Amino acid sequence: MSLDVSPALLEQAERGEVDEADFVDCVRNSLPYAWEMISSLVDRLHADGGEIADNRTPPPDEQARGQLLRALASDAIRGALQRHFGVRLAFQNCHRVAVFPPGPAADERLARFTSVRGQLLNQSPELRDC
């Protein structure tokens, strides 16, 4: 199971619309490694004022890696995190998370990061089985 969904949140979903803040809180509590990784990158992006903040350090274990995969492979989770933090997220391999500011100023950098070339240049034998 990718998220620890409370009975109250599940009841919201069964009734209809879910409060996104409640969903984000569920993500924060269910995927703490992924949450910390993304929030620290957002903090760094804002502190540096740059076009990108990214992580190049592999997760410490498979549980942490799984959290990143679940957070970034789910359109609903990724979208909620992007809206919550006010950034655009990108992902390569099993660990390289990047955050970009919203708006057209970062479009070129985001396009380079998410390009086929960018993916190929980020390969290494150590990450072959991640």
C-alpha positions as a Markdown table, in Angstrom:
| # | Residue | x | y | z |
|---|---|---|---|---|
| 1 | Met | 0.0 | 0.0 | 0.0 |
| 2 | Ser | 1.5 | 3.3 | -1.0 |
| 3 | Leu | -0.4 | 5.6 | 1.4 |
| 4 | Asp | -1.6 | 5.1 | 5.0 |
| 5 | Val | -5.1 | 6.4 | 4.4 |
| 6 | Ser | -7.1 | 7.3 | 7.6 |
| 7 | Pro | -10.7 | 6.1 | 7.8 |
| 8 | Ala | -11.8 | 9.8 | 7.7 |
| 9 | Leu | -9.9 | 10.5 | 4.5 |
| 10 | Leu | -11.3 | 7.3 | 2.9 |
| 11 | Glu | -14.8 | 8.4 | 3.9 |
| 12 | Gln | -14.2 | 11.7 | 2.2 |
| 13 | Ala | -13.2 | 9.9 | -0.9 |
| 14 | Glu | -16.3 | 7.7 | -0.8 |
| 15 | Arg | -18.6 | 10.7 | -0.4 |
| 16 | Gly | -17.1 | 12.6 | -3.3 |
| 17 | Glu | -14.4 | 15.3 | -3.4 |
| 18 | Val | -11.4 | 15.1 | -1.1 |
| 19 | Asp | -9.9 | 18.2 | 0.5 |
| 20 | Glu | -6.5 | 18.4 | -1.1 |
| 21 | Ala | -4.9 | 19.7 | 2.2 |
| 22 | Asp | -6.0 | 16.4 | 3.8 |
| 23 | Phe | -4.6 | 14.4 | 0.9 |
| 24 | Val | -1.3 | 16.3 | 1.2 |
| 25 | Asp | -1.2 | 15.6 | 4.9 |
| 26 | Cys | -1.7 | 11.9 | 4.2 |
| 27 | Val | 1.2 | 12.0 | 1.7 |
| 28 | Arg | 3.4 | 13.8 | 4.3 |
| 29 | Asn | 2.7 | 11.1 | 6.9 |
| 30 | Ser | 2.8 | 8.1 | 4.6 |
| 31 | Leu | 5.9 | 9.0 | 2.6 |
| 32 | Pro | 8.2 | 10.9 | 5.0 |
| 33 | Tyr | 11.4 | 10.3 | 3.1 |
| 34 | Ala | 9.9 | 11.6 | -0.1 |
| 35 | Trp | 8.3 | 14.5 | 1.7 |
| 36 | Glu | 11.6 | 15.5 | 3.3 |
| 37 | Met | 13.5 | 15.2 | 0.1 |
| 38 | Ile | 11.1 | 17.4 | -1.9 |
| 39 | Ser | 10.6 | 20.0 | 0.9 |
| 40 | Ser | 14.3 | 20.4 | 1.3 |
| 41 | Leu | 14.8 | 20.8 | -2.4 |
| 42 | Val | 12.0 | 23.4 | -2.4 |
| 43 | Asp | 13.7 | 25.3 | 0.4 |
| 44 | Arg | 17.0 | 25.2 | -1.4 |
| 45 | Leu | 15.4 | 26.4 | -4.6 |
| 46 | His | 13.9 | 29.4 | -2.8 |
| 47 | Ala | 17.1 | 30.1 | -0.9 |
| 48 | Asp | 19.3 | 30.0 | -4.0 |
| 49 | Gly | 16.8 | 31.7 | -6.2 |
| 50 | Gly | 17.9 | 29.5 | -9.1 |
| 51 | Glu | 16.2 | 27.6 | -11.9 |
| 52 | Ile | 16.6 | 24.1 | -10.4 |
| 53 | Ala | 17.4 | 22.3 | -7.2 |
| 54 | Asp | 18.1 | 18.6 | -7.5 |
| 55 | Asn | 19.2 | 15.6 | -5.5 |
| 56 | Arg | 22.0 | 13.4 | -6.8 |
| 57 | Thr | 22.4 | 11.2 | -3.7 |
| 58 | Pro | 20.7 | 7.8 | -3.8 |
| 59 | Pro | 18.2 | 7.0 | -1.0 |
| 60 | Pro | 19.7 | 5.2 | 2.0 |
| 61 | Asp | 17.6 | 2.0 | 1.5 |
| 62 | Glu | 14.9 | 0.4 | -0.6 |
| 63 | Gln | 12.1 | 1.7 | 1.6 |
| 64 | Ala | 13.2 | 5.3 | 1.0 |
| 65 | Arg | 13.6 | 4.6 | -2.8 |
| 66 | Gly | 10.1 | 3.1 | -2.8 |
| 67 | Gln | 8.7 | 6.3 | -1.3 |
| 68 | Leu | 10.2 | 8.4 | -4.0 |
| 69 | Leu | 8.9 | 6.1 | -6.7 |
| 70 | Arg | 5.4 | 6.1 | -5.2 |
| 71 | Ala | 5.4 | 9.9 | -4.7 |
| 72 | Leu | 6.6 | 10.7 | -8.2 |
| 73 | Ala | 5.0 | 7.9 | -10.3 |
| 74 | Ser | 1.5 | 8.8 | -9.1 |
| 75 | Asp | 0.0 | 11.6 | -11.1 |
| 76 | Ala | -2.3 | 12.5 | -8.2 |
| 77 | Ile | 0.5 | 12.6 | -5.6 |
| 78 | Arg | 2.9 | 14.4 | -7.8 |
| 79 | Gly | 0.2 | 17.0 | -8.8 |
| 80 | Ala | -0.8 | 17.6 | -5.2 |
| 81 | Leu | 2.8 | 18.1 | -4.2 |
| 82 | Gln | 3.5 | 20.5 | -7.1 |
| 83 | Arg | 0.4 | 22.5 | -6.1 |
| 84 | His | 1.3 | 22.4 | -2.4 |
| 85 | Phe | 4.9 | 23.6 | -2.9 |
| 86 | Gly | 4.2 | 25.8 | -5.9 |
| 87 | Val | 6.9 | 24.1 | -8.0 |
| 88 | Arg | 7.2 | 21.7 | -10.9 |
| 89 | Leu | 8.8 | 18.3 | -10.1 |
| 90 | Ala | 10.9 | 16.1 | -12.4 |
| 91 | Phe | 12.3 | 12.7 | -11.8 |
| 92 | Gln | 15.2 | 10.6 | -13.3 |
| 93 | Asn | 16.3 | 7.1 | -12.4 |
| 94 | Cys | 15.2 | 6.0 | -9.0 |
| 95 | His | 16.4 | 9.0 | -7.0 |
| 96 | Arg | 17.2 | 12.1 | -8.9 |
| 97 | Val | 14.4 | 14.4 | -7.9 |
| 98 | Ala | 14.5 | 18.0 | -9.2 |
| 99 | Val | 12.3 | 21.0 | -8.5 |
| 100 | Phe | 11.8 | 23.9 | -10.8 |
| 101 | Pro | 10.0 | 27.2 | -10.2 |
| 102 | Pro | 6.6 | 27.6 | -12.0 |
| 103 | Gly | 6.3 | 29.7 | -15.1 |
| 104 | Pro | 8.1 | 29.9 | -18.4 |
| 105 | Ala | 11.4 | 31.1 | -17.0 |
| 106 | Ala | 12.4 | 27.6 | -16.1 |
| 107 | Asp | 10.9 | 25.9 | -19.2 |
| 108 | Glu | 14.2 | 25.5 | -21.0 |
| 109 | Arg | 16.0 | 24.0 | -18.0 |
| 110 | Leu | 13.1 | 21.6 | -17.3 |
| 111 | Ala | 13.0 | 20.5 | -20.9 |
| 112 | Arg | 16.8 | 19.7 | -20.8 |
| 113 | Phe | 16.4 | 17.8 | -17.5 |
| 114 | Thr | 13.5 | 15.7 | -18.8 |
| 115 | Ser | 14.9 | 15.2 | -22.3 |
| 116 | Val | 16.0 | 11.8 | -23.6 |
| 117 | Arg | 19.6 | 13.2 | -23.7 |
| 118 | Gly | 19.3 | 14.3 | -20.0 |
| 119 | Gln | 18.1 | 10.8 | -19.1 |
| 120 | Leu | 20.9 | 9.1 | -20.9 |
| 121 | Leu | 23.5 | 11.4 | -19.4 |
| 122 | Asn | 22.3 | 10.6 | -15.9 |
| 123 | Gln | 22.9 | 6.9 | -16.2 |
| 124 | Ser | 25.5 | 5.0 | -14.3 |
| 125 | Pro | 26.4 | 1.3 | -13.7 |
| 126 | Glu | 25.7 | 1.7 | -10.0 |
| 127 | Leu | 22.1 | 2.6 | -10.6 |
| 128 | Arg | 21.4 | -0.2 | -13.1 |
| 129 | Asp | 19.1 | -2.1 | -10.7 |
| 130 | Cys | 17.5 | 0.7 | -8.9 |
